[in-house]
Amino acid sequence: MVETVPERRQVGDVVADRIEKLIADGVLKMGQVLPSERLQCEKLGISRSALREGLKVLRGRGLIRTDQGRGSYVANLMGNRDETPMMHLFNNHPRTLFDLLEVRALLEGESARLAALRGTDADFVLIQRRYDEMVAAHESGSIKDPEALARLDHAFHLAICDASHNPVLVHTLQSLTSLLLSSVFASVKNLYHRPVHKRQLDRQHARLYHAVMERLPIQAKRAAIDHIQSIRDNLHDIESEEQRLERATMRLEGWH
């Protein structure tokens, strides 16, 4: 005798699969609060009881969380990566900054290319907002607060990544948030108070922004990679100069 699954459970699975696809496609992003039950039912063409069954299935899969006062939202699919021993090692050894910049060039280059190809009007509104916020902070002299400026810089790059609609890419970058912020902070702290470097970074951000917004995937990828590689080269030059000065000082003080 073949056992049949109750129809109510089948409906829940079907609804869960449809919402799960929205998460996989990047339409619903990690941490995003789900629309109201009424709106979800209208968009999916289902009843409230079917929606509730679907959300129950998704909670069981660990894809959705529901908190009192906040409602249901997409769970943190990558877990808390900031507390792993590897992250501790990265955060406490400055040399890994250059390793991280190599990874950023690879991931953000592809993010920019896909954003130019797949970005929606809503994505471009957010990218423009994040870009305008970053530029306004630069022009207002917020360099006095490099940490705040680093967060605005990072938010601009993350908005481009979100527009790639590749959830694996998005989640990979989000799982590295603390490291990415440390690399952005290093560039802000070491480069933005140097007029030549600041102008260069401002031009690179503008080039990246316009390439994505004008849907030029090849140019967008090149702009993102050039931006990260330029940061790496400039920080490397600063480090080399500091080491040279340190050696010269030691010679003057009689150290051999």
C-alpha positions as CSV (number, residue, x, y, z in Angstrom):
1,M,0.0,0.0,0.0
2,V,1.4,3.4,-1.0
3,E,1.3,6.1,1.7
4,T,-0.1,9.4,0.6
5,V,1.1,12.8,1.9
6,P,-1.8,14.9,3.2
7,E,-2.9,17.5,0.7
8,R,-2.3,20.3,3.3
9,R,1.4,19.3,3.6
10,Q,1.8,19.2,-0.1
11,V,0.5,22.7,-0.5
12,G,2.9,23.9,2.2
13,D,5.8,22.3,0.3
14,V,4.8,23.9,-3.0
15,V,4.5,27.3,-1.4
16,A,7.9,26.8,0.4
17,D,9.6,25.8,-2.8
18,R,8.3,29.0,-4.6
19,I,9.5,31.3,-1.8
20,E,12.8,29.4,-1.6
21,K,13.3,30.0,-5.3
22,L,12.9,33.8,-4.7
23,I,15.7,33.5,-2.0
24,A,17.9,31.5,-4.4
25,D,17.4,34.0,-7.2
26,G,18.3,36.9,-4.9
27,V,14.9,38.5,-5.1
28,L,14.5,38.0,-1.3
29,K,17.8,38.9,0.3
30,M,19.4,37.7,3.6
31,G,17.9,39.6,6.5
32,Q,15.1,41.0,4.4
33,V,11.7,41.1,6.1
34,L,9.0,39.4,4.1
35,P,6.0,41.4,2.8
36,S,2.7,41.2,4.7
37,E,0.7,38.0,4.5
38,R,-1.9,39.8,2.4
39,L,0.7,41.0,-0.1
40,Q,2.4,37.6,-0.3
41,C,-0.9,35.9,-0.9
42,E,-1.8,38.3,-3.7
43,K,1.6,37.9,-5.4
44,L,1.7,34.1,-5.1
45,G,-2.0,33.6,-5.7
46,I,-2.4,31.5,-2.6
47,S,-4.5,31.4,0.6
48,R,-3.3,32.6,4.0
49,S,-3.4,29.0,5.4
50,A,-1.2,27.8,2.5
51,L,1.2,30.7,3.1
52,R,1.5,29.8,6.8
53,E,2.2,26.2,6.0
54,G,4.9,27.2,3.5
55,L,6.6,29.5,6.0
56,K,6.5,26.7,8.6
57,V,8.3,24.4,6.1
58,L,10.9,27.2,5.4
59,R,11.5,27.7,9.1
60,G,12.1,23.9,9.3
61,R,14.7,24.3,6.5
62,G,16.4,27.1,8.4
63,L,15.7,29.6,5.6
64,I,13.2,31.8,7.4
65,R,13.1,33.1,10.9
66,T,10.1,34.7,12.7
67,D,10.6,37.1,15.6
68,Q,7.9,38.7,17.6
69,G,7.6,42.4,16.7
70,R,9.6,41.9,13.5
71,G,7.7,39.3,11.6
72,S,9.3,36.7,9.2
73,Y,12.5,37.4,7.4
74,V,15.2,35.6,5.5
75,A,17.7,33.9,7.8
76,N,21.5,34.5,7.9
77,L,22.3,31.6,5.5
78,M,26.0,31.7,6.0
79,G,26.0,31.7,9.8
80,N,28.3,33.9,11.9
81,R,31.7,33.7,10.2
82,D,33.2,36.6,12.1
83,E,34.0,34.4,15.1
84,T,35.9,31.6,13.5
85,P,39.6,31.0,14.2
86,M,40.4,31.9,10.6
87,M,38.7,35.3,10.9
88,H,40.7,35.9,14.1
89,L,43.9,35.1,12.3
90,F,43.0,37.4,9.4
91,N,42.0,40.3,11.6
92,N,45.3,40.1,13.6
93,H,47.8,39.7,10.8
94,P,48.0,42.8,8.6
95,R,49.8,40.9,5.8
96,T,46.5,39.1,5.1
97,L,45.1,42.5,3.9
98,F,46.9,42.0,0.6
99,D,45.4,38.5,0.3
100,L,42.0,39.9,1.0
101,L,42.4,42.6,-1.7
102,E,43.2,39.8,-4.2
103,V,40.0,38.1,-3.3
104,R,38.1,41.3,-3.5
105,A,39.3,42.0,-7.0
106,L,38.0,38.6,-8.1
107,L,34.6,38.7,-6.4
108,E,33.8,42.4,-6.9
109,G,34.9,42.3,-10.5
110,E,32.4,39.6,-11.3
111,S,29.8,41.3,-9.1
112,A,30.1,44.5,-11.1
113,R,29.8,42.6,-14.4
114,L,26.7,40.8,-13.3
115,A,25.2,43.9,-11.8
116,A,25.5,45.7,-15.2
117,L,23.8,42.7,-16.9
118,R,21.1,41.8,-14.3
119,G,20.5,44.9,-12.2
120,T,16.9,46.0,-11.9
121,D,15.6,49.5,-11.7
122,A,15.2,49.0,-7.9
123,D,18.8,47.9,-7.7
124,F,20.0,51.0,-9.6
125,V,18.0,53.3,-7.3
126,L,19.8,51.8,-4.3
127,I,23.2,51.9,-6.0
128,Q,22.7,55.6,-6.8
129,R,21.6,56.3,-3.2
130,R,24.7,54.6,-1.8
131,Y,27.0,56.3,-4.3
132,D,25.5,59.7,-3.5
133,E,25.8,59.1,0.3
134,M,29.5,58.2,-0.2
135,V,30.3,61.2,-2.4
136,A,28.4,63.6,0.0
137,A,30.5,62.3,2.9
138,H,33.7,62.8,1.0
139,E,32.8,66.4,0.0
140,S,31.6,67.3,3.5
141,G,35.0,66.4,5.0
142,S,33.9,63.3,6.8
143,I,37.4,61.9,6.4
144,K,37.8,63.0,10.0
145,D,35.7,59.9,10.8
146,P,37.4,57.2,8.6
147,E,35.3,54.4,10.1
148,A,32.0,56.0,9.1
149,L,33.4,56.7,5.6
150,A,34.6,53.1,5.3
151,R,31.1,51.9,6.0
152,L,29.6,54.2,3.3
153,D,32.3,53.0,0.9
154,H,31.5,49.3,1.7
155,A,27.8,49.9,1.4
156,F,28.3,51.2,-2.1
157,H,30.2,48.1,-3.2
158,L,27.7,45.8,-1.4
159,A,24.8,47.5,-3.3
160,I,26.5,46.6,-6.6
161,C,27.1,43.0,-5.4
162,D,23.4,42.7,-4.4
163,A,22.5,43.8,-8.0
164,S,24.4,40.8,-9.3
165,H,21.4,38.5,-8.3
166,N,23.9,35.7,-7.6
167,P,23.0,34.7,-4.0
168,V,26.2,32.6,-3.6
169,L,28.3,35.6,-4.5
170,V,26.3,37.9,-2.3
171,H,26.4,35.6,0.7
172,T,30.2,35.0,0.2
173,L,30.9,38.7,0.4
174,Q,28.5,39.3,3.3
175,S,30.2,36.5,5.2
176,L,33.4,38.5,4.9
177,T,31.9,41.7,6.0
178,S,34.3,42.4,9.0
179,L,37.3,41.6,6.8
180,L,36.0,43.7,3.9
181,L,35.4,46.6,6.2
182,S,38.9,46.3,7.6
183,S,40.3,46.5,4.0
184,V,38.1,49.5,3.2
185,F,39.1,51.2,6.4
186,A,42.8,50.7,5.6
187,S,42.3,52.4,2.2
188,V,40.3,55.3,3.8
189,K,42.8,55.8,6.7
190,N,45.9,55.6,4.6
191,L,44.9,57.0,1.2
192,Y,42.1,59.6,1.6
193,H,44.2,62.2,3.4
194,R,46.6,62.1,0.5
195,P,45.1,64.4,-2.2
196,V,46.5,62.6,-5.2
197,H,45.3,59.2,-4.0
198,K,41.9,60.6,-2.9
199,R,41.3,62.1,-6.4
200,Q,42.3,58.8,-7.9
201,L,39.9,56.8,-5.7
202,D,37.1,59.3,-6.4
203,R,37.6,58.9,-10.2
204,Q,37.6,55.1,-9.8
205,H,34.4,55.0,-7.9
206,A,32.8,57.3,-10.5
207,R,34.0,55.1,-13.3
208,L,32.6,51.9,-11.6
209,Y,29.3,53.6,-10.8
210,H,28.7,54.9,-14.4
211,A,29.7,51.6,-16.0
212,V,27.2,49.6,-13.9
213,M,24.4,52.2,-14.2
214,E,24.9,52.4,-18.0
215,R,24.9,48.5,-18.2
216,L,28.4,48.1,-19.6
217,P,29.5,44.7,-18.1
218,I,33.0,44.5,-19.5
219,Q,33.8,48.1,-18.4
220,A,32.2,47.6,-15.0
221,K,34.3,44.5,-14.3
222,R,37.5,46.3,-15.5
223,A,36.7,49.3,-13.3
224,A,36.1,47.2,-10.2
225,I,39.3,45.2,-10.7
226,D,41.4,48.3,-11.4
227,H,40.0,50.0,-8.3
228,I,41.0,47.2,-6.0
229,Q,44.3,46.6,-7.6
230,S,45.1,50.3,-7.3
231,I,44.3,50.3,-3.6
232,R,46.6,47.2,-3.2
233,D,49.5,48.9,-5.1
234,N,49.2,52.2,-3.2
235,L,49.1,50.5,0.2
236,H,52.0,48.4,-0.8
237,D,54.0,51.5,-1.8
238,I,53.1,53.2,1.5
239,E,54.3,50.1,3.4
240,S,57.5,49.9,1.5
241,E,58.2,53.6,2.1
242,E,57.5,53.3,5.8
243,Q,59.9,50.3,6.0
244,R,62.6,52.3,4.1
245,L,62.2,55.2,6.5
246,E,62.3,52.8,9.5
247,R,65.6,51.3,8.2
248,A,67.1,54.8,7.6
249,T,66.1,55.8,11.2
250,M,67.7,52.7,12.7
251,R,70.9,53.4,10.8
252,L,71.0,57.0,12.1
253,E,70.5,55.7,15.7
254,G,73.3,53.3,15.4
255,W,71.3,50.1,14.8
256,H,72.7,47.6,12.4
